[in-house]
Amino acid sequence: MSLTWTHEIESSVSAPRLFKAALADWHNLGPKLAPHIIVSSSPVQGDGSAGSIREFKFTSAMPFSHIKERLDFVDHEKFECKQTVVEGGGIGVTIESISTHIKLEPNSKGGCVCKVVQTCKLLPGVKAEDEEAMTKETATSIIKTAEAYLLANPNAYL
């Protein structure tokens, strides 16, 4: 069964700063801001451009120990990226495949709206509602954690 869902997250932080912190540099920032969830992360291959692979290792707070994600598309000027989980994160357990398209759109208030579209192919017997709720919660948590950091550190990621 395939499932596609969309989710929008409002932020008071500008699109360029939030894109840099929550997407382009999350492998460095995430373990510092969420050590209760992310044990470590590192680039496995590449320099953060399309085709790069990065790995995140998690604490027992997550239902899986790690993910490796491939950056399929990155546009730093349009604040947009697409990534695919290639290992871990429920692949082979509950999910056959999962990809996420994220675009940050500036708003008139100086902040932005983070638009997330995720497509996953579930393995037989998996409830779509459970996977959708978990991934929406994760996306929101990443954006809001990065937002809080950027608000507390106005000179970061300029």
ZIQUI-V163463 format. One record per helix or strand of 3 or more residues. SS is the DSSP state (A for helix, B for strand). FROM is the first residue (numbers start at 1). TO is the last residue. If there is no record, write none. Layout:
SS/FROM/TO
SS/FROM/TO
This chain:
B/2/11
A/15/24
A/26/33
B/38/45
B/53/58
B/66/75
B/80/88
B/95/106
B/112/122
A/128/152
